[in-house]
Amino acid sequence: MSWSSAHFPPPQLGEVAEEVASLLRERGETISVAETAAGGLISAALLATPGASRIYKGGLTLYTLPSRLAYAGWTQDDLDKYKGPTPEVVEGLARHVRGTLESDYCVGEVCGAF
């Protein structure tokens, strides 16, 4: 699929982001984002929705090992146990960001290995 910056976010992503944002606004709830390979795309899609400041608490792009150590609460034990982007890794990053930013929900995304 081809798209330009004039059409951001891409239609499918925009539809999902608007649906999520709408539900959160209706409920008075908030969201944060912990993403890696998406490189901020998830956050940008949420921020492109009307009223984003009422629902979006913040996000972290945790693409590199140093960023995970500095901002995601990772320790040497996490590095020693790392076996790739498992559901447990995604959950751990999302749980940390959600707690740090005090949001009701956190979208977590992880891809790749070190």
N, CA, C and O atoms as a printed pandas DataFrame, in Angstrom:
     atom_number atom_name residue_name chain_id  residue_number  x_coord  y_coord  z_coord
0              1         N          MET        A               1    0.852   -1.168    0.000
1              2        CA          MET        A               1    0.000    0.000    0.000
2              3         C          MET        A               1    0.893    1.224    0.000
3              4         O          MET        A               1    1.879    1.269    0.735
4              5         N          SER        A               2    0.572    2.195   -0.794
5              6        CA          SER        A               2    1.323    3.434   -0.866
6              7         C          SER        A               2    0.508    4.560   -0.248
7              8         O          SER        A               2   -0.702    4.649   -0.453
8              9         N          TRP        A               3    1.184    5.419    0.512
9             10        CA          TRP        A               3    0.515    6.571    1.104
10            11         C          TRP        A               3    1.532    7.676    1.295
11            12         O          TRP        A               3    2.735    7.418    1.343
12            13         N          SER        A               4    1.062    8.893    1.403
13            14        CA          SER        A               4    1.950   10.026    1.595
14            15         C          SER        A               4    1.643   10.671    2.939
15            16         O          SER        A               4    0.672   10.319    3.608
16            17         N          SER        A               5    2.500   11.633    3.326
17            18        CA          SER        A               5    2.287   12.308    4.601
18            19         C          SER        A               5    0.974   13.081    4.618
19            20         O          SER        A               5    0.442   13.390    5.684
20            21         N          ALA        A               6    0.453   13.392    3.431
21            22        CA          ALA        A               6   -0.838   14.073    3.357
22            23         C          ALA        A               6   -1.972   13.135    3.752
23            24         O          ALA        A               6   -3.088   13.578    4.025
24            25         N          HIS        A               7   -1.681   11.847    3.782
25            26        CA          HIS        A               7   -2.684   10.847    4.138
26            27         C          HIS        A               7   -2.243   10.063    5.368
27            28         O          HIS        A               7   -2.254    8.832    5.378
28            29         N          PHE        A               8   -1.861   10.791    6.385
29            30        CA          PHE        A               8   -1.437   10.123    7.609
30            31         C          PHE        A               8   -2.518   10.246    8.658
31            32         O          PHE        A               8   -3.143   11.300    8.771
32            33         N          PRO        A               9   -2.751    9.228    9.406
33            34        CA          PRO        A               9   -2.163    7.899    9.270
34            35         C          PRO        A               9   -2.792    7.143    8.114
35            36         O          PRO        A               9   -3.827    7.553    7.589
36            37         N          PRO        A              10   -2.160    6.022    7.708
37            38        CA          PRO        A              10   -2.762    5.192    6.662
38            39         C          PRO        A              10   -4.195    4.850    7.050
39            40         O          PRO        A              10   -4.488    4.702    8.236
40            41         N          PRO        A              11   -5.086    4.723    6.082
41            42        CA          PRO        A              11   -6.518    4.539    6.385
42            43         C          PRO        A              11   -6.841    3.454    7.413
43            44         O          PRO        A              11   -7.613    3.700    8.340
44            45         N          GLN        A              12   -6.266    2.262    7.266
45            46        CA          GLN        A              12   -6.619    1.191    8.219
46            47         C          GLN        A              12   -6.164    1.531    9.632
47            48         O          GLN        A              12   -6.895    1.294   10.593
48            49         N          LEU        A              13   -4.978    2.078    9.763
49            50        CA          LEU        A              13   -4.466    2.453   11.079
50            51         C          LEU        A              13   -5.264    3.612   11.652
51            52         O          LEU        A              13   -5.557    3.638   12.847
52            53         N          GLY        A              14   -5.615    4.564   10.811
53            54        CA          GLY        A              14   -6.404    5.704   11.265
54            55         C          GLY        A              14   -7.767    5.293   11.789
55            56         O          GLY        A              14   -8.243    5.829   12.790
56            57         N          GLU        A              15   -8.395    4.338   11.111
57            58        CA          GLU        A              15   -9.707    3.863   11.548
58            59         C          GLU        A              15   -9.622    3.206   12.924
59            60         O          GLU        A              15  -10.466    3.451   13.786
60            61         N          VAL        A              16   -8.616    2.383   13.126
61            62        CA          VAL        A              16   -8.453    1.715   14.416
62            63         C          VAL        A              16   -8.128    2.743   15.505
63            64         O          VAL        A              16   -8.691    2.694   16.599
64            65         N          ALA        A              17   -7.219    3.671   15.200
65            66        CA          ALA        A              17   -6.852    4.691   16.192
66            67         C          ALA        A              17   -8.061    5.534   16.574
67            68         O          ALA        A              17   -8.249    5.840   17.751
68            69         N          GLU        A              18   -8.879    5.912   15.604
69            70        CA          GLU        A              18  -10.069    6.717   15.899
70            71         C          GLU        A              18  -11.066    5.928   16.735
71            72         O          GLU        A              18  -11.682    6.480   17.648
72            73         N          GLU        A              19  -11.232    4.645   16.434
73            74        CA          GLU        A              19  -12.150    3.811   17.219
74            75         C          GLU        A              19  -11.673    3.701   18.671
75            76         O          GLU        A              19  -12.468    3.837   19.601
76            77         N          VAL        A              20  -10.383    3.458   18.858
77            78        CA          VAL        A              20   -9.816    3.371   20.208
78            79         C          VAL        A              20   -9.971    4.702   20.933
79            80         O          VAL        A              20  -10.426    4.743   22.076
80            81         N          ALA        A              21   -9.592    5.786   20.267
81            82        CA          ALA        A              21   -9.673    7.117   20.888
82            83         C          ALA        A              21  -11.108    7.471   21.263
83            84         O          ALA        A              21  -11.352    8.033   22.330
84            85         N          SER        A              22  -12.046    7.146   20.398
85            86        CA          SER        A              22  -13.452    7.432   20.663
86            87         C          SER        A              22  -13.938    6.688   21.908
87            88         O          SER        A              22  -14.596    7.272   22.768
88            89         N          LEU        A              23  -13.611    5.400   21.997
89            90        CA          LEU        A              23  -14.006    4.617   23.174
90            91         C          LEU        A              23  -13.383    5.180   24.453
91            92         O          LEU        A              23  -14.050    5.280   25.483
92            93         N          LEU        A              24  -12.111    5.542   24.381
93            94        CA          LEU        A              24  -11.444    6.090   25.561
94            95         C          LEU        A              24  -12.051    7.421   25.978
95            96         O          LEU        A              24  -12.238    7.666   27.169
96            97         N          ARG        A              25  -12.365    8.290   25.009
97            98        CA          ARG        A              25  -12.994    9.574   25.344
98            99         C          ARG        A              25  -14.349    9.351   26.002
99           100         O          ARG        A              25  -14.670   10.003   26.996
100          101         N          GLU        A              26  -15.151    8.433   25.454
101          102        CA          GLU        A              26  -16.467    8.132   26.025
102          103         C          GLU        A              26  -16.355    7.644   27.467
103          104         O          GLU        A              26  -17.183    7.986   28.310
104          105         N          ARG        A              27  -15.344    6.857   27.739
105          106        CA          ARG        A              27  -15.181    6.252   29.063
106          107         C          ARG        A              27  -14.365    7.113   30.026
107          108         O          ARG        A              27  -14.303    6.820   31.220
108          109         N          GLY        A              28  -13.741    8.171   29.513
109          110        CA          GLY        A              28  -12.887    8.994   30.356
110          111         C          GLY        A              28  -11.611    8.273   30.771
111          112         O          GLY        A              28  -11.094    8.496   31.866
112          113         N          GLU        A              29  -11.104    7.403   29.890
113          114        CA          GLU        A              29   -9.911    6.618   30.192
114          115         C          GLU        A              29   -8.738    7.084   29.339
115          116         O          GLU        A              29   -8.904    7.848   28.388
116          117         N          THR        A              30   -7.541    6.605   29.703
117          118        CA          THR        A              30   -6.328    7.034   29.028
118          119         C          THR        A              30   -5.523    5.859   28.500
119          120         O          THR        A              30   -5.745    4.708   28.874
120          121         N          ILE        A              31   -4.575    6.181   27.614
121          122        CA          ILE        A              31   -3.728    5.168   27.004
122          123         C          ILE        A              31   -2.302    5.684   26.901
123          124         O          ILE        A              31   -2.066    6.885   26.762
124          125         N          SER        A              32   -1.361    4.759   26.970
125          126        CA          SER        A              32    0.040    5.041   26.691
126          127         C          SER        A              32    0.520    3.992   25.692
127          128         O          SER        A              32   -0.194    3.032   25.404
128          129         N          VAL        A              33    1.727    4.177   25.167
129          130        CA          VAL        A              33    2.237    3.275   24.137
130          131         C          VAL        A              33    3.686    2.909   24.436
131          132         O          VAL        A              33    4.500    3.772   24.767
132          133         N          ALA        A              34    4.000    1.615   24.316
133          134        CA          ALA        A              34    5.367    1.104   24.402
134          135         C          ALA        A              34    5.625    0.379   23.088
135          136         O          ALA        A              34    5.150   -0.738   22.888
136          137         N          GLU        A              35    6.378    1.014   22.194
137          138        CA          GLU        A              35    6.584    0.416   20.880
138          139         C          GLU        A              35    8.057    0.330   20.529
139          140         O          GLU        A              35    8.879    1.094   21.035
140          141         N          THR        A              36    8.377   -0.608   19.656
141          142        CA          THR        A              36    9.761   -0.779   19.221
142          143         C          THR        A              36    9.833   -0.578   17.712
143          144         O          THR        A              36   10.085    0.534   17.247
144          145         N          ALA        A              37    9.618   -1.628   16.955
145          146        CA          ALA        A              37    9.761   -1.552   15.496
146          147         C          ALA        A              37    8.767   -0.597   14.851
147          148         O          ALA        A              37    9.019   -0.103   13.752
148          149         N          ALA        A              38    7.657   -0.331   15.500
149          150        CA          ALA        A              38    6.684    0.616   14.948
150          151         C          ALA        A              38    7.238    2.037   14.958
151          152         O          ALA        A              38    6.726    2.902   14.247
152          153         N          GLY        A              39    8.266    2.288   15.747
153          154        CA          GLY        A              39    9.002    3.538   15.711
154          155         C          GLY        A              39    8.209    4.805   15.973
155          156         O          GLY        A              39    8.588    5.876   15.500
156          157         N          GLY        A              40    7.128    4.707   16.711
157          158        CA          GLY        A              40    6.319    5.879   17.011
158          159         C          GLY        A              40    5.054    5.974   16.180
159          160         O          GLY        A              40    4.246    6.878   16.393
160          161         N          LEU        A              41    4.866    5.065   15.241
161          162        CA          LEU        A              41    3.698    5.095   14.358
162          163         C          LEU        A              41    2.393    4.937   15.129
163          164         O          LEU        A              41    1.403    5.599   14.816
164          165         N          ILE        A              42    2.384    4.066   16.132
165          166        CA          ILE        A              42    1.164    3.868   16.921
166          167         C          ILE        A              42    0.833    5.145   17.682
167          168         O          ILE        A              42   -0.315    5.589   17.688
168          169         N          SER        A              43    1.838    5.733   18.322
169          170        CA          SER        A              43    1.617    6.992   19.041
170          171         C          SER        A              43    1.137    8.079   18.094
171          172         O          SER        A              43    0.191    8.803   18.405
172          173         N          ALA        A              44    1.781    8.196   16.945
173          174        CA          ALA        A              44    1.410    9.234   15.982
174          175         C          ALA        A              44   -0.032    9.069   15.508
175          176         O          ALA        A              44   -0.745   10.058   15.343
176          177         N          ALA        A              45   -0.461    7.838   15.291
177          178        CA          ALA        A              45   -1.841    7.599   14.855
178          179         C          ALA        A              45   -2.830    8.020   15.940
179          180         O          ALA        A              45   -3.858    8.626   15.639
180          181         N          LEU        A              46   -2.529    7.706   17.186
181          182        CA          LEU        A              46   -3.414    8.125   18.280
182          183         C          LEU        A              46   -3.419    9.647   18.427
183          184         O          LEU        A              46   -4.464   10.249   18.675
184          185         N          LEU        A              47   -2.258   10.257   18.274
185          186        CA          LEU        A              47   -2.159   11.711   18.398
186          187         C          LEU        A              47   -2.844   12.451   17.256
187          188         O          LEU        A              47   -3.161   13.633   17.386
188          189         N          ALA        A              48   -3.072   11.772   16.149
189          190        CA          ALA        A              48   -3.744   12.385   15.002
190          191         C          ALA        A              48   -5.267   12.422   15.174
191          192         O          ALA        A              48   -5.967   12.982   14.331
192          193         N          THR        A              49   -5.782   11.833   16.250
193          194        CA          THR        A              49   -7.232   11.822   16.476
194          195         C          THR        A              49   -7.660   13.082   17.219
195          196         O          THR        A              49   -6.897   13.618   18.023
196          197         N          PRO        A              50   -8.871   13.557   16.957
197          198        CA          PRO        A              50   -9.366   14.735   17.679
198          199         C          PRO        A              50   -9.434   14.479   19.183
199          200         O          PRO        A              50   -9.870   13.410   19.611
200          201         N          GLY        A              51   -9.012   15.436   19.972
201          202        CA          GLY        A              51   -9.082   15.308   21.424
202          203         C          GLY        A              51   -8.038   14.387   22.013
203          204         O          GLY        A              51   -8.216   13.876   23.119
204          205         N          ALA        A              52   -6.949   14.167   21.291
205          206        CA          ALA        A              52   -5.920   13.225   21.744
206          207         C          ALA        A              52   -5.358   13.593   23.112
207          208         O          ALA        A              52   -4.989   12.712   23.888
208          209         N          SER        A              53   -5.291   14.872   23.407
209          210        CA          SER        A              53   -4.702   15.275   24.691
210          211         C          SER        A              53   -5.524   14.790   25.882
211          212         O          SER        A              53   -5.010   14.732   26.999
212          213         N          ARG        A              54   -6.780   14.444   25.664
213          214        CA          ARG        A              54   -7.613   13.937   26.766
214          215         C          ARG        A              54   -7.367   12.454   27.028
215          216         O          ARG        A              54   -7.652   11.965   28.120
216          217         N          ILE        A              55   -6.848   11.743   26.047
217          218        CA          ILE        A              55   -6.718   10.293   26.202
218          219         C          ILE        A              55   -5.282    9.788   26.183
219          220         O          ILE        A              55   -5.004    8.723   26.734
220          221         N          TYR        A              56   -4.370   10.519   25.568
221          222        CA          TYR        A              56   -3.002   10.047   25.369
222          223         C          TYR        A              56   -2.086   10.552   26.476
223          224         O          TYR        A              56   -1.897   11.758   26.632
224          225         N          LYS        A              57   -1.511    9.612   27.254
225          226        CA          LYS        A              57   -0.630    9.983   28.370
226          227         C          LYS        A              57    0.832   10.060   27.953
227          228         O          LYS        A              57    1.632   10.694   28.641
228          229         N          GLY        A              58    1.193    9.434   26.848
229          230        CA          GLY        A              58    2.571    9.462   26.372
230          231         C          GLY        A              58    2.985    8.116   25.839
231          232         O          GLY        A              58    2.245    7.136   25.925
232          233         N          GLY        A              59    4.182    8.082   25.284
233          234        CA          GLY        A              59    4.674    6.839   24.729
234          235         C          GLY        A              59    6.182    6.802   24.676
235          236         O          GLY        A              59    6.855    7.831   24.739
236          237         N          LEU        A              60    6.694    5.602   24.560
237          238        CA          LEU        A              60    8.129    5.393   24.443
238          239         C          LEU        A              60    8.400    4.522   23.229
239          240         O          LEU        A              60    7.734    3.510   23.011
240          241         N          THR        A              61    9.384    4.930   22.446
241          242        CA          THR        A              61    9.872    4.100   21.360
242          243         C          THR        A              61   11.124    3.416   21.889
243          244         O          THR        A              61   12.189    4.026   21.980
244          245         N          LEU        A              62   10.986    2.161   22.231
245          246        CA          LEU        A              62   12.024    1.380   22.893
246          247         C          LEU        A              62   12.702    0.444   21.897
247          248         O          LEU        A              62   12.730   -0.772   22.087
248          249         N          TYR        A              63   13.240    1.023   20.849
249          250        CA          TYR        A              63   13.774    0.247   19.726
250          251         C          TYR        A              63   15.123   -0.392   20.039
251          252         O          TYR        A              63   15.408   -1.495   19.573
252          253         N          THR        A              64   15.948    0.285   20.815
253          254        CA          THR        A              64   17.288   -0.214   21.073
254          255         C          THR        A              64   17.430   -0.767   22.483
255          256         O          THR        A              64   16.641   -0.467   23.379
256          257         N          LEU        A              65   18.453   -1.576   22.645
257          258        CA          LEU        A              65   18.756   -2.109   23.964
258          259         C          LEU        A              65   19.036   -0.982   24.956
259          260         O          LEU        A              65   18.506   -1.025   26.066
260          261         N          PRO        A              66   19.851    0.036   24.608
261          262        CA          PRO        A              66   20.072    1.121   25.567
262          263         C          PRO        A              66   18.774    1.835   25.976
263          264         O          PRO        A              66   18.633    2.244   27.129
264          265         N          SER        A              67   17.833    1.985   25.045
265          266        CA          SER        A              67   16.575    2.650   25.412
266          267         C          SER        A              67   15.763    1.796   26.376
267          268         O          SER        A              67   15.109    2.332   27.270
268          269         N          ARG        A              68   15.793    0.495   26.212
269          270        CA          ARG        A              68   15.069   -0.380   27.140
270          271         C          ARG        A              68   15.707   -0.356   28.524
271          272         O          ARG        A              68   15.010   -0.392   29.539
272          273         N          LEU        A              69   17.034   -0.294   28.557
273          274        CA          LEU        A              69   17.723   -0.201   29.845
274          275         C          LEU        A              69   17.455    1.141   30.521
275          276         O          LEU        A              69   17.271    1.201   31.737
276          277         N          ALA        A              70   17.433    2.214   29.735
277          278        CA          ALA        A              70   17.273    3.554   30.301
278          279         C          ALA        A              70   15.836    3.878   30.679
279          280         O          ALA        A              70   15.604    4.564   31.674
280          281         N          TYR        A              71   14.863    3.399   29.902
281          282        CA          TYR        A              71   13.494    3.870   30.084
282          283         C          TYR        A              71   12.448    2.797   30.380
283          284         O          TYR        A              71   11.330    3.127   30.774
284          285         N          ALA        A              72   12.784    1.528   30.199
285          286        CA          ALA        A              72   11.769    0.488   30.348
286          287         C          ALA        A              72   11.954   -0.371   31.586
287          288         O          ALA        A              72   11.269   -1.381   31.752
288          289         N          GLY        A              73   12.868    0.020   32.450
289          290        CA          GLY        A              73   13.045   -0.738   33.675
290          291         C          GLY        A              73   13.788   -2.044   33.504
291          292         O          GLY        A              73   13.769   -2.882   34.405
292          293         N          TRP        A              74   14.448   -2.241   32.359
293          294        CA          TRP        A              74   15.170   -3.488   32.134
294          295         C          TRP        A              74   16.404   -3.554   33.010
295          296         O          TRP        A              74   17.027   -2.542   33.330
296          297         N          THR        A              75   16.738   -4.783   33.390
297          298        CA          THR        A              75   17.915   -5.040   34.211
298          299         C          THR        A              75   18.801   -6.065   33.501
299          300         O          THR        A              75   18.441   -6.584   32.445
300          301         N          GLN        A              76   19.947   -6.345   34.087
301          302        CA          GLN        A              76   20.834   -7.362   33.526
302          303         C          GLN        A              76   20.126   -8.708   33.472
303          304         O          GLN        A              76   20.356   -9.491   32.550
304          305         N          ASP        A              77   19.272   -8.984   34.440
305          306        CA          ASP        A              77   18.512  -10.232   34.449
306          307         C          ASP        A              77   17.627  -10.338   33.212
307          308         O          ASP        A              77   17.519  -11.412   32.620
308          309         N          ASP        A              78   16.985   -9.224   32.812
309          310        CA          ASP        A              78   16.166   -9.224   31.598
310          311         C          ASP        A              78   17.019   -9.538   30.375
311          312         O          ASP        A              78   16.597  -10.289   29.496
312          313         N          LEU        A              79   18.212   -8.965   30.318
313          314        CA          LEU        A              79   19.111   -9.224   29.190
314          315         C          LEU        A              79   19.540  -10.675   29.151
315          316         O          LEU        A              79   19.575  -11.291   28.086
316          317         N          ASP        A              80   19.867  -11.225   30.313
317          318        CA          ASP        A              80   20.312  -12.613   30.390
318          319         C          ASP        A              80   19.222  -13.589   29.962
319          320         O          ASP        A              80   19.517  -14.633   29.381
320          321         N          LYS        A              81   17.975  -13.257   30.244
321          322        CA          LYS        A              81   16.848  -14.140   29.934
322          323         C          LYS        A              81   16.240  -13.894   28.555
323          324         O          LYS        A              81   15.368  -14.649   28.126
324          325         N          TYR        A              82   16.687  -12.845   27.851
325          326        CA          TYR        A              82   16.046  -12.447   26.601
326          327         C          TYR        A              82   16.142  -13.541   25.548
327          328         O          TYR        A              82   17.231  -14.033   25.255
328          329         N          LYS        A              83   15.002  -13.921   24.980
329          330        CA          LYS        A              83   14.927  -14.944   23.948
330          331         C          LYS        A              83   14.135  -14.455   22.737
331          332         O          LYS        A              83   13.613  -15.255   21.961
332          333         N          GLY        A              84   14.053  -13.155   22.588
333          334        CA          GLY        A              84   13.314  -12.595   21.455
334          335         C          GLY        A              84   12.031  -11.930   21.918
335          336         O          GLY        A              84   11.746  -11.850   23.113
336          337         N          PRO        A              85   11.259  -11.453   20.943
337          338        CA          PRO        A              85   10.037  -10.687   21.257
338          339         C          PRO        A              85    8.873  -11.580   21.671
339          340         O          PRO        A              85    7.910  -11.751   20.925
340          341         N          THR        A              86    8.975  -12.137   22.853
341          342        CA          THR        A              86    7.933  -13.024   23.361
342          343         C          THR        A              86    6.764  -12.205   23.915
343          344         O          THR        A              86    6.908  -11.008   24.164
344          345         N          PRO        A              87    5.623  -12.838   24.105
345          346        CA          PRO        A              87    4.504  -12.141   24.744
346          347         C          PRO        A              87    4.890  -11.577   26.113
347          348         O          PRO        A              87    4.392  -10.525   26.513
348          349         N          GLU        A              88    5.775  -12.273   26.829
349          350        CA          GLU        A              88    6.203  -11.793   28.147
350          351         C          GLU        A              88    7.014  -10.498   28.037
351          352         O          GLU        A              88    6.893   -9.616   28.888
352          353         N          VAL        A              89    7.835  -10.383   26.998
353          354        CA          VAL        A              89    8.611   -9.156   26.788
354          355         C          VAL        A              89    7.668   -7.991   26.500
355          356         O          VAL        A              89    7.807   -6.913   27.078
356          357         N          VAL        A              90    6.706   -8.215   25.603
357          358        CA          VAL        A              90    5.733   -7.174   25.262
358          359         C          VAL        A              90    4.962   -6.753   26.511
359          360         O          VAL        A              90    4.799   -5.563   26.780
360          361         N          GLU        A              91    4.494   -7.737   27.266
361          362        CA          GLU        A              91    3.735   -7.436   28.482
362          363         C          GLU        A              91    4.569   -6.643   29.477
363          364         O          GLU        A              91    4.076   -5.690   30.080
364          365         N          GLY        A              92    5.822   -7.028   29.652
365          366        CA          GLY        A              92    6.680   -6.337   30.603
366          367         C          GLY        A              92    6.916   -4.882   30.217
367          368         O          GLY        A              92    6.858   -3.999   31.073
368          369         N          LEU        A              93    7.182   -4.622   28.943
369          370        CA          LEU        A              93    7.384   -3.250   28.487
370          371         C          LEU        A              93    6.105   -2.436   28.672
371          372         O          LEU        A              93    6.144   -1.309   29.167
372          373         N          ALA        A              94    4.981   -3.009   28.275
373          374        CA          ALA        A              94    3.702   -2.298   28.392
374          375         C          ALA        A              94    3.349   -2.039   29.856
375          376         O          ALA        A              94    2.886   -0.953   30.203
376          377         N          ARG        A              95    3.562   -3.012   30.691
377          378        CA          ARG        A              95    3.245   -2.865   32.121
378          379         C          ARG        A              95    4.092   -1.747   32.735
379          380         O          ARG        A              95    3.588   -0.944   33.521
380          381         N          HIS        A              96    5.366   -1.697   32.381
381          382        CA          HIS        A              96    6.250   -0.667   32.918
382          383         C          HIS        A              96    5.821    0.729   32.451
383          384         O          HIS        A              96    5.723    1.654   33.257
384          385         N          VAL        A              97    5.568    0.871   31.156
385          386        CA          VAL        A              97    5.172    2.183   30.625
386          387         C          VAL        A              97    3.822    2.604   31.198
387          388         O          VAL        A              97    3.638    3.766   31.562
388          389         N          ARG        A              98    2.888    1.677   31.279
389          390        CA          ARG        A              98    1.561    1.991   31.850
390          391         C          ARG        A              98    1.699    2.503   33.278
391          392         O          ARG        A              98    1.074    3.499   33.643
392          393         N          GLY        A              99    2.506    1.834   34.080
393          394        CA          GLY        A              99    2.694    2.250   35.458
394          395         C          GLY        A              99    3.411    3.584   35.574
395          396         O          GLY        A              99    3.039    4.430   36.388
396          397         N          THR        A             100    4.427    3.766   34.769
397          398        CA          THR        A             100    5.198    5.008   34.813
398          399         C          THR        A             100    4.347    6.203   34.398
399          400         O          THR        A             100    4.416    7.260   35.023
400          401         N          LEU        A             101    3.550    6.042   33.352
401          402        CA          LEU        A             101    2.735    7.146   32.838
402          403         C          LEU        A             101    1.340    7.194   33.453
403          404         O          LEU        A             101    0.556    8.094   33.152
404          405         N          GLU        A             102    1.031    6.230   34.311
405          406        CA          GLU        A             102   -0.246    6.181   35.014
406          407         C          GLU        A             102   -1.445    6.258   34.068
407          408         O          GLU        A             102   -2.363    7.055   34.260
408          409         N          SER        A             103   -1.408    5.410   33.048
409          410        CA          SER        A             103   -2.526    5.344   32.111
410          411         C          SER        A             103   -3.401    4.133   32.447
411          412         O          SER        A             103   -2.977    3.209   33.142
412          413         N          ASP        A             104   -4.627    4.166   31.935
413          414        CA          ASP        A             104   -5.528    3.034   32.153
414          415         C          ASP        A             104   -5.106    1.827   31.320
415          416         O          ASP        A             104   -5.248    0.684   31.754
416          417         N          TYR        A             105   -4.588    2.089   30.118
417          418        CA          TYR        A             105   -4.178    1.033   29.204
418          419         C          TYR        A             105   -2.839    1.394   28.595
419          420         O          TYR        A             105   -2.441    2.559   28.584
420          421         N          CYS        A             106   -2.144    0.381   28.085
421          422        CA          CYS        A             106   -0.916    0.613   27.327
422          423         C          CYS        A             106   -0.882   -0.361   26.161
423          424         O          CYS        A             106   -1.065   -1.565   26.340
424          425         N          VAL        A             107   -0.647    0.165   24.973
425          426        CA          VAL        A             107   -0.425   -0.664   23.794
426          427         C          VAL        A             107    1.048   -1.026   23.785
427          428         O          VAL        A             107    1.905   -0.147   23.870
428          429         N          GLY        A             108    1.349   -2.319   23.683
429          430        CA          GLY        A             108    2.730   -2.769   23.615
430          431         C          GLY        A             108    2.995   -3.449   22.299
431          432         O          GLY        A             108    2.164   -4.211   21.806
432          433         N          GLU        A             109    4.155   -3.176   21.724
433          434        CA          GLU        A             109    4.559   -3.781   20.452
434          435         C          GLU        A             109    6.049   -4.014   20.499
435          436         O          GLU        A             109    6.808   -3.114   20.859
436          437         N          VAL        A             110    6.485   -5.226   20.134
437          438        CA          VAL        A             110    7.895   -5.549   20.098
438          439         C          VAL        A             110    8.175   -6.405   18.869
439          440         O          VAL        A             110    7.381   -7.271   18.500
440          441         N          CYS        A             111    9.310   -6.146   18.251
441          442        CA          CYS        A             111    9.718   -6.956   17.100
442          443         C          CYS        A             111   11.231   -7.030   17.089
443          444         O          CYS        A             111   11.901   -6.075   17.484
444          445         N          GLY        A             112   11.771   -8.130   16.651
445          446        CA          GLY        A             112   13.204   -8.240   16.451
446          447         C          GLY        A             112   13.948   -8.815   17.630
447          448         O          GLY        A             112   13.363   -9.132   18.666
448          449         N          ALA        A             113   15.244   -8.944   17.455
449          450        CA          ALA        A             113   16.124   -9.477   18.489
450          451         C          ALA        A             113   17.400   -8.648   18.519
451          452         O          ALA        A             113   17.668   -7.870   17.603
452          453         N          PHE        A             114   18.171   -8.817   19.559
453          454        CA          PHE        A             114   19.430   -8.070   19.695
454          455         C          PHE        A             114   20.587   -8.911   19.239
455          456         O          PHE        A             114   21.731   -8.458   19.277
